Amino acid sequence: MRGCLRAALVVNPVTSDMQRNVEAALALVREAAGKGANLVLLGEMALTGMLNNDDPRHDLPLGESIPGPLTSRLSEAARELGIWLGCGLLERDGTRLYDTALLWSPAGNVRLKYRRVQPHWHGRRADPAIYCQGTELCRVETDFGALAFLICGDLWDDDLRARMRALQPDWVLYLFARCFPDGSRDQARWEREELPEYARCVADIGVSLLAASYVSTEGSSEEADAHGGAMVFDHTGAVVAQHPLDTPGILYLECAVPIGSVEKWATPPQGVAHRELALAGRGEPRRSPRFLYAPASASRCAFSMYSRDWCRK
């Protein structure tokens, strides 16, 4: 029997103070878990920002070992809160660096590790012996479906999208860090120029996608600039919900996976505007997630606590 997904997409603030970033992110993770989330997602290099500048003397000390002090804290948070926790980081493996995503189980174990395949997280002249890519796409089964990672530029790669289609996860967890070249954080420009291209790529994969990015705030470095945001797309590329740019916070999503011929549907929280969206099937009921309720206009809303009604017993 498949359970229900209660996802929290975290847009955490990033400054030049690493410790401050970690504490702020963990506070948002705890807030999300306290509101019922069973999956909490942070963005690409979410706790440091994308500080790498292709100088190994600068970048290697920024890398995090796996396991290491930072990943141990994230593991402890997942175990303490009883959640699935996803986060991106700059991984150091000896003298090699990777743009990596990790997913911890509620037991605190790493169940999915993904190294970005597309290379544009560093410059073209970066030393290929140090700045490295992964090669494999992989998925993990959870109570609420199969999950797989993509990171930022991976989404724009035709071959990787085809491979993700063939992998057939129920959800793509997409970690990104994006900014306009001129530093703009204009929401209307984002929705006009960028969002339709993301939607096109998601539709090409044909799998629902959850996306999260950190937002750089006052005191962050120029290299780590990112305008933030979080998004939920259905498998057709339609935007179900999004969190606005330049605003730390959490985008919540409540949804269920068909688990038989009878489904119970949640009652939306009183006073919160919601819209109902049922996704078309993919041939197998287990690969046909249906959104019960997602925010229609509000970028942030509490979960309905009628959890007993989310799934058929």
PESULDA-V481932 format. One line per field, one symbol per residue. psi: psi as a letter, one per 30 degrees, with the letter a starting at -180 (. if undefined). Layout:
psi=???
This chain:
psi=kkakkjkjjkjkkkafjeeeeeeeeeeeeeeeefggkfkkklakhffflifkggjeeeeeffkkljlaeefeeeeeeeeefhlkkkkkljkkjcgkkkjkkkjklffgkjfkkkkkekggfllfgkjffejllafkkllkklfglkklklkcfefgjeeeeeeeeeehlekkjjkljklkeggkhjeeeefeeeeeeeeeeeeeegkkkkkkklkkakflleegkkgalklkkaffgkjellkllgjlakkkkkllkkgafkkkklkkkkgkklkkjkkllgekefhikkkeklkeekfkllkkghfffelk.
